[in-house]
């Protein structure tokens, strides 16, 4: 039996997101589990890697450590739905298809190699935006700039690309005239990524995975990410005000204690800020 650990969920969470109205210098952020976030910037609501369906194993049982906050077929305020890469805890048609049907105004942004997945599932092509690294996308008042992510292999210096040379895994810099936020997607840290982020900063906030990796998880095909220590070292290296750790709680066997991230941050980066979110919590960032 799953334990409901949501601080806020269901209709109350949907109502809070729908009724949010931040001013120009304020950003609302909701943590939706794993690497999923809802962000409201200047009245534009953006979902990133929000998974609202069960994630079943071969035995048919849901493997999630906690249930979704609400169903994907709920009427919700979602102007843009962004996916970072094609793994079931980041891009999942069981969430996307019913969400698209229930919310015909939502547009979808995915790495260009995965546009075909959404189109093949019946999403109208006019609602799908293919993202390419370093090519900005306009989303109302918001600019979304995709940046490479370095995932899929345990340690790598180059991002994975398809036959057309497009990255299959991306992070995103989302910015207005006043605010900028970086969602890393699933990634390792390497000199190229640090250089890119230094050039694109400063960032008001960054969402970074902290679940790390080890030989045992790699041996059973579980792809890891940045460790808590490396996430803190990245925060020390690039111009970012606030870090929100994520990707540490949803899937059994691929978790981490965010308190370790907090300890590393306190010791190594006391001049900057972090916040560990509860599930469904609204965090208000004010510039």
C-alpha positions in Angstrom: 0.0 0.0 0.0 1.3 3.4 -0.9 1.7 6.1 1.7 0.3 9.5 0.8 3.1 11.9 1.5 1.7 14.8 -0.4 1.7 18.2 1.4 -1.0 19.2 -1.0 -2.7 17.3 -3.8 -6.0 16.7 -5.7 -8.4 19.6 -6.2 -6.7 21.9 -3.6 -3.4 21.7 -5.5 -5.1 22.2 -8.9 -7.0 25.2 -7.5 -3.8 26.7 -6.1 -2.0 26.4 -9.4 -4.9 27.7 -11.4 -5.4 30.7 -9.1 -1.7 31.7 -8.9 -0.8 35.1 -10.2 2.8 36.1 -9.5 4.1 39.6 -10.3 7.0 40.3 -12.6 9.7 39.7 -9.9 8.1 36.6 -8.3 8.1 33.0 -9.4 5.9 30.2 -8.1 7.3 26.7 -8.0 5.6 23.5 -7.1 7.5 20.2 -6.6 5.6 17.3 -8.2 8.0 14.5 -7.4 11.0 12.9 -9.0 12.2 15.6 -11.4 8.8 17.1 -12.0 7.9 20.8 -11.3 5.2 23.3 -12.1 6.4 26.8 -12.5 4.4 30.0 -12.9 6.4 32.9 -14.5 4.5 36.1 -15.3 1.2 34.1 -15.6 2.5 31.4 -17.8 2.2 28.0 -16.2 4.8 25.4 -17.3 4.9 21.8 -16.4 8.3 20.0 -16.5 8.6 16.2 -16.3 5.4 15.9 -14.3 4.3 12.3 -14.3 0.7 11.7 -13.3 0.2 8.0 -14.1 1.3 4.8 -12.3 4.7 3.4 -13.3 4.0 -0.4 -13.3 6.6 -3.1 -13.2 6.5 -6.4 -15.0 4.2 -7.7 -12.3 1.6 -5.0 -13.1 2.1 -3.3 -9.8 2.8 0.4 -9.5 6.4 0.9 -8.5 6.0 4.5 -7.4 6.7 5.3 -3.7 3.7 7.6 -3.6 0.7 8.1 -5.8 0.3 10.8 -8.4 -1.2 14.1 -6.9 -4.1 14.0 -9.4 -5.1 12.2 -12.6 -3.7 13.2 -16.0 -7.3 13.7 -17.3 -8.0 16.5 -14.8 -8.8 19.9 -16.1 -5.7 21.8 -15.2 -3.9 25.1 -15.9 -0.9 24.0 -18.0 0.1 26.4 -20.8 3.2 24.4 -21.7 4.2 20.8 -20.8 8.0 20.2 -21.2 9.8 16.9 -21.2 13.5 16.6 -20.9 14.0 13.1 -22.4 12.3 9.8 -23.3 12.3 7.9 -20.0 9.0 6.8 -18.5 9.5 9.0 -15.4 10.0 12.1 -17.5 8.1 11.5 -20.8 5.1 9.2 -20.5 2.3 9.0 -22.9 0.0 7.7 -20.2 0.2 11.2 -18.7 0.6 13.2 -21.9 -2.3 11.8 -24.0 -5.1 12.2 -21.4 -3.7 15.6 -20.3 -3.8 16.8 -23.9 -7.4 15.6 -24.4 -8.6 17.2 -21.2 -6.7 20.4 -21.8 -6.8 21.4 -25.5 -4.9 24.6 -24.9 -1.7 22.9 -23.6 1.3 22.9 -25.9 4.1 20.3 -25.6 7.8 20.9 -25.8 10.1 17.8 -26.2 13.6 17.2 -27.6 13.2 17.1 -31.4 13.9 13.3 -31.7 10.8 12.6 -29.6 8.3 14.7 -31.5 7.3 11.6 -33.4 6.3 9.8 -30.2 3.7 12.5 -29.4 2.5 12.8 -33.0 2.2 9.1 -33.2 0.0 9.1 -30.1 -2.4 11.5 -31.7 -1.2 14.8 -30.4 -1.8 17.5 -33.1 1.5 18.6 -34.6 0.5 22.2 -34.1 0.6 21.6 -30.4 4.1 20.0 -30.4 7.4 22.1 -30.3 10.6 20.2 -31.1 13.4 21.5 -28.9 17.0 21.7 -30.2 20.0 22.7 -28.1 20.8 26.4 -28.1 17.8 27.3 -30.2 15.4 29.4 -28.2 11.6 28.8 -28.2 9.0 31.5 -27.5 6.3 30.6 -25.0 4.1 33.7 -24.7 6.1 36.1 -22.6 8.6 33.4 -21.8 11.8 32.4 -23.6 12.8 28.7 -23.3 16.3 27.9 -24.2 17.2 24.1 -24.5 20.7 23.1 -23.4 22.4 19.8 -23.7 22.1 17.2 -20.9 24.5 14.3 -20.5 22.6 11.2 -19.5 22.2 7.6 -20.6 25.7 6.5 -19.9 27.5 6.3 -16.5 30.1 8.9 -17.4 30.2 10.7 -20.7 31.8 13.8 -22.2 29.3 14.2 -25.0 25.5 14.2 -25.1 23.6 11.5 -27.0 22.3 12.6 -30.4 20.1 11.0 -33.0 21.0 10.4 -36.7 20.2 14.0 -37.5 22.5 15.4 -34.9 19.8 16.5 -32.4 20.2 15.9 -28.7 17.9 13.3 -27.2 18.3 14.6 -23.7 18.0 18.3 -22.8 17.8 20.7 -19.9 16.0 24.0 -20.2 16.7 27.6 -19.2 13.4 29.4 -18.8 13.5 33.1 -18.5 11.6 36.4 -18.6 13.1 39.9 -18.5 13.4 39.7 -14.7 13.8 36.0 -13.8 15.7 33.0 -15.0 15.4 29.3 -13.9 17.4 26.3 -15.0 16.0 22.7 -15.0 18.9 20.4 -15.8 16.9 17.3 -16.9 18.8 14.1 -16.1 22.5 14.8 -16.4 26.1 14.5 -15.3 28.3 17.5 -14.9 31.2 18.1 -17.3 33.3 21.1 -18.3 31.0 21.8 -21.4 27.9 22.0 -19.3 29.6 24.3 -16.7 30.8 26.5 -19.5 27.3 26.8 -21.1 25.7 27.6 -17.7 28.3 30.3 -16.9 27.5 31.9 -20.2 23.8 31.8 -19.8 23.6 32.8 -16.1 22.9 34.3 -13.7 20.0 32.1 -12.6 17.5 32.8 -9.9 16.9 29.1 -9.3 18.1 25.7 -10.5 16.5 22.3 -10.2 19.2 19.7 -10.0 19.0 15.9 -9.5 20.9 14.5 -6.6 20.2 10.7 -6.8 23.7 10.0 -7.9 24.9 6.7 -9.4 26.8 3.6 -8.3 28.1 0.4 -9.9 25.2 -1.7 -8.5 22.5 0.4 -10.1 24.4 0.6 -13.3 24.7 -3.2 -13.4 20.9 -3.6 -13.2 20.3 -0.9 -15.9 19.3 1.9 -13.6 20.8 5.1 -15.0 21.9 7.6 -12.4 22.6 11.3 -12.2 24.5 14.0 -10.6 25.3 13.2 -6.9 24.4 15.5 -4.1 28.0 16.6 -3.8 28.4 17.3 -7.5 25.1 19.3 -7.5 26.6 21.5 -4.7 29.9 21.9 -6.5 27.9 23.0 -9.7 26.1 25.6 -7.5 29.5 26.9 -6.3 30.8 27.1 -9.9 27.9 28.8 -11.8 26.0 32.0 -11.0 22.8 30.7 -9.3 21.0 32.1 -6.3 18.8 29.1 -5.2 19.1 25.4 -5.8 16.2 22.9 -5.4 17.3 19.3 -5.2 15.1 16.7 -6.9 15.0 13.2 -8.4 15.6 11.4 -5.1 12.2 10.0 -3.9 9.9 8.3 -6.4 11.4 5.0 -7.5 12.6 2.2 -5.2 16.3 1.5 -5.6 17.0 4.9 -7.1 16.5 7.2 -4.1 18.7 9.5 -2.0 18.3 11.3 1.3 18.1 15.1 0.5 19.5 15.8 3.9 22.9 14.7 2.5 22.6 17.5 -0.1 21.7 19.9 2.7 24.7 18.9 4.7 27.0 19.4 1.6 25.4 22.7 0.8 25.8 24.0 4.4 29.5 23.0 4.5 30.6 24.0 1.0 28.2 26.7 -0.3 26.9 28.8 2.6 26.9 32.0 0.6 24.0 30.6 -1.6 20.5 29.3 -0.8 18.7 26.0 -1.2 15.2 24.7 -0.5 14.1 21.1 -0.1 10.5 20.9 -1.2 7.7 18.8 0.2 5.5 17.0 -2.4 2.9 19.5 -3.7 4.4 22.4 -1.8 4.3 25.9 -3.4 7.6 27.7 -3.0 7.5 31.4 -3.7 10.7 32.9 -5.0 10.9 36.7 -4.8 13.7 38.6 -6.5 
